[in-house]
């Protein structure tokens, strides 16, 4: 049996954000939002720590997955794309991994990658800062890739998908 060099796992991560809401004739109102998402761990380390930021883009460690408790449909869609069940939303056939933590809008930019399926492995490569509005993908960690055992990868993603499916 082929031994893949990387292990993909997930853990809950709480993200706290502050939104400023303008109000007439009063000070703006600051509203704090707290949300929990599953983050990708590769060999026990967060994906956001493993990617190198390119000059002039937002820091990858501020981005989050769509795997949030209040975003069941978005979570299922992201998991289906990671499993290869649903085609990538990107016309460049790239799968979105990490999104803007405020509104999860691809127009804000985020991290995408190419996913390659082999008979025994799944590889994430060609990481890039993607933006549906601004144009071409800015490469991140150009020579970095992660290869997972396909059976374990699919088993773990399907188990996480079952957790979200139970909430529908």
C-alpha positions in Angstrom: 0.0 0.0 0.0 1.2 3.5 -0.9 2.0 5.7 2.1 1.0 9.4 1.5 3.3 11.9 3.1 0.6 14.2 4.5 -2.5 13.8 6.8 -5.5 16.1 6.5 -7.6 16.7 9.6 -10.0 19.3 11.0 -10.5 21.2 14.2 -13.0 23.8 15.3 -11.7 27.4 15.3 -13.6 30.4 16.7 -13.2 33.6 14.7 -14.1 36.9 16.3 -14.8 40.0 14.1 -16.0 43.5 14.7 -18.4 45.2 12.2 -19.0 48.9 12.4 -22.6 49.9 11.6 -23.3 53.6 10.8 -26.2 55.2 12.5 -28.0 58.5 11.9 -27.1 61.3 14.4 -25.3 58.9 16.7 -21.9 57.2 17.0 -21.4 54.2 14.9 -22.4 51.0 16.5 -19.8 48.3 16.8 -21.1 44.8 16.6 -18.9 41.8 17.5 -19.5 38.6 15.6 -18.2 35.2 16.8 -18.4 32.2 14.6 -16.9 28.7 14.7 -15.5 27.0 11.6 -13.6 23.8 11.0 -10.1 24.7 9.9 -7.8 22.5 7.8 -4.9 20.9 9.6 -2.1 19.3 7.6 0.1 17.0 9.6 -1.4 18.7 12.7 -0.6 22.3 11.6 -3.2 24.8 10.3 -3.1 25.3 6.6 -3.0 29.0 7.2 0.4 28.7 8.9 1.8 26.6 6.1 1.2 28.9 3.2 3.5 31.8 2.5 1.8 35.1 1.7 2.8 36.9 -1.5 3.7 40.5 -1.3 0.8 42.9 -1.5 -2.0 40.5 -0.5 -3.9 39.9 2.7 -2.4 37.4 5.2 -3.6 33.9 4.6 -3.9 33.3 8.4 -6.9 35.6 8.5 -8.9 33.5 6.1 -11.3 30.7 7.0 -13.1 27.8 5.5 -16.8 27.7 4.6 -17.2 24.8 7.1 -19.1 26.8 9.6 -22.0 25.7 11.8 -24.3 28.5 10.5 -23.4 27.9 6.9 -24.6 24.4 6.2 -25.3 24.8 2.4 -21.9 26.5 1.9 -20.1 23.8 4.0 -21.7 21.0 2.0 -20.8 22.6 -1.3 -17.2 23.1 -0.2 -16.9 19.5 1.0 -18.4 18.3 -2.3 -15.9 20.2 -4.3 -13.0 18.9 -2.0 -14.4 15.3 -2.7 -14.6 15.9 -6.4 -18.4 15.3 -6.4 -19.2 18.9 -7.4 -17.1 20.8 -9.9 -15.1 23.8 -8.7 -16.9 27.1 -8.8 -13.8 28.7 -10.4 -13.6 28.8 -14.2 -9.9 28.0 -13.8 -10.9 24.6 -12.2 -9.5 25.7 -8.8 -11.1 24.8 -5.5 -11.6 27.5 -2.9 -10.1 26.5 0.4 -10.2 29.7 2.5 -12.4 32.7 2.3 -12.8 36.2 3.8 -13.8 35.6 7.4 -16.4 38.4 7.4 -18.7 37.5 4.5 -17.1 34.5 2.7 -17.4 36.4 -0.6 -15.0 35.2 -3.3 -14.9 38.8 -4.4 -13.0 39.7 -1.2 -10.3 37.3 -2.1 -9.2 34.0 -0.6 -7.0 30.9 -1.1 -7.7 28.4 -3.8 -5.7 25.4 -5.0 -5.7 22.8 -7.8 -6.8 19.4 -6.6 -5.4 16.4 -8.5 -6.9 12.9 -8.1 -4.7 9.8 -8.5 -5.7 6.2 -8.0 -4.3 6.2 -4.4 -3.7 9.8 -3.6 -5.2 13.3 -3.7 -2.9 16.3 -4.1 -3.4 20.0 -3.3 -1.1 22.2 -5.2 -0.7 25.5 -7.0 -2.0 27.5 -4.0 -2.9 31.0 -4.9 -4.6 34.2 -3.7 -7.7 34.2 -5.8 -10.1 37.0 -6.4 -13.3 36.7 -8.5 -13.1 40.5 -9.3 -9.5 41.6 -9.6 -8.1 39.1 -12.1 -5.5 36.4 -12.2 -4.5 34.2 -9.3 -1.4 35.4 -7.3 0.7 32.3 -6.7 1.5 31.4 -3.0 4.0 28.7 -2.0 4.7 27.9 -5.6 6.6 24.7 -5.0 4.4 23.5 -2.1 2.0 20.7 -2.4 0.3 18.3 0.0 -0.5 14.7 -1.0 -3.0 12.6 1.0 -3.9 9.0 1.0 -7.1 9.0 -1.1 -9.1 6.5 0.9 -8.4 8.3 4.2 -9.0 11.7 2.6 -12.4 10.7 1.3 -13.3 8.9 4.6 -12.5 12.0 6.7 -14.2 14.4 4.4 -17.3 12.2 4.2 -17.5 12.0 8.0 -17.3 15.8 8.3 -19.9 16.0 5.5 -22.2 13.7 7.5 -22.0 16.1 10.5 -23.2 19.0 8.3 -25.9 16.9 6.5 -27.4 16.0 9.9 -28.1 19.7 10.4 -30.2 20.1 7.3 
